[in-house]
Amino acid sequence: MVEVIELARDTLFFDTEVRGPAEVEERAQLAKHELLTKVPRVIRRLIGQERLNNALLTIYNGLQNKRLNKQLIYTLLDTFLGEILEELKEKEDLLVQDNVEDHVNQSPE
């Protein structure tokens, strides 16, 4: 789990690879193309091609802001870790409760 978090952090915030404007534009166009073409057909039919493309382009354009992307990642990571840690806390509480019950049941009368 820690490795995944560190990889995401390093990729998003410490990417030191210098890209030229042509490569940046090529990657942006590839990302836009993938976003617009990878939606399942059933969703395209349900929403409609034009409305779906408009919505996807709005999302794409919104994700072009580096500062907002960092804030989004922090928020998602915070939510994710909060859920994981809460689940672990609940499991720990159950284990402690089971241990206390076992100890009480084993005490001499």
BELGI-V196657 format. One record per run of one state. SS is the DSSP state (@ for helix, = for strand, . for the rest). FROM is the first residue (numbers start at 1). TO is the last residue. Records with the same first field share a line. If there is no record, write none. Layout:
SS: FROM-TO / FROM-TO
This chain:
.: 1-1 / 14-20 / 38-40 / 48-48 / 63-65 / 107-109
@: 2-13 / 21-37 / 41-47 / 49-62 / 66-106
